[in-house]
Amino acid sequence: MAESDLSGGPAKSGMHDLPDVASLVEIQPEATVFRTVLKAEGARVVLFSFDTGQVQTEHTAAVPALPQVLDGHLRITADGRTIDLRPAGLILCRATTARR
């Protein structure tokens, strides 16, 4: 995977800096929005924004996911548990674990 930053150009090797992640995606009325903001070897950062009441369908992924909330809260159900994730919290969803 070629590394890239927000401009679509090559990312610099070593350390990648996203100083204001929350400003990179906006909440759209009655919609779920996602945007890939960083691709690097072994990692991809994807931002999601959910309007109130929006739901993501149950899914699995080939790679682990680390959901983190920047503002508001997100209810995540996986592996028989439901967690209300709030700012400063972090969850590890292992690859192939069904989640919604």
N, C-alpha and C positions, 0 to 999 in steps of 0.2 A: 504494500500500500504506500503510495507516495504521500509524504507529509504535506499538509496545506494549512493555511491560516484562513481567517475570514475573507481575505481579499481573493482567495482562490489560488494565490501564488504559493511558492514553496515556503514552508515554515523553516525557521532557523533551527539548526540542530541543538541538542542539549536541553535547555529549559524553554517552556512555552508559557506565555503570560496572557491571561484574560482578566484584566483588572476590574471590569464591571460587567460580569456575566448577565446580571438581571436586565441590563439595558439592551441586550442582544435579541430579545424576543418580546413581543407584546401580546397581551390577551386580546383576542378578537371575540366579539359578541357571538354567543351560541356556537363556538368552534373550539377545536383542539388544534394547536399549531405546533409544528416541530421544525427545528433548524439545526443542522450539523454545524458546529462552530469551530471544531478542531479535529483533524485526522492526523494521527501519528502512529508509528509502528507499535502495535499492541494496544492502542487506545483510540477511542473515538468519543468525543463529547457532543451529545445531542441535547438541546434544550427543548422542553415541552412547555406549552402554556395551555391551561384548561380554563374555560369560562366556568362560572358556577353551574353545577349540575352536569357537566360533561363527564362522560365515562369512557375509559379505554376498554376495549373488549379483551377477554382473556387471551393470552398469547404466551409463547415461549420464545427464547432467543438462543442462538448458538454460542453466545458469549455471556459472561456475567454482566449484571447491571448494578450500578450504585445510585439509586434514586436519592436525590436530596432536594428539599424544598427551599426556595429562596424567599417566598412570600406566601402567606395563607397556609393551607394545609392540604394534604393529599391522603386519601384512604387507600391503602394497598392491601390486597388479599393475595397470599401466596403460601403454599406449603401448609394449608390448614389454619393459618393465622391471619388476622386482620389487624393492621397497624395504622394509626392516624399519625402520619409523618408531618412534622412541623419544622420551621426553620431551626437550624443547628443540628437536626437529626440526620441520620444516614442509615440506609438499609442495604445489605448485600443480598441480591437475588442471584443465586448460582445459575449457570447456563442450564437450559432445558427445564427449569422450574416454571410451571404454569403460574401466571400472575395476571392480576387485573387491578 
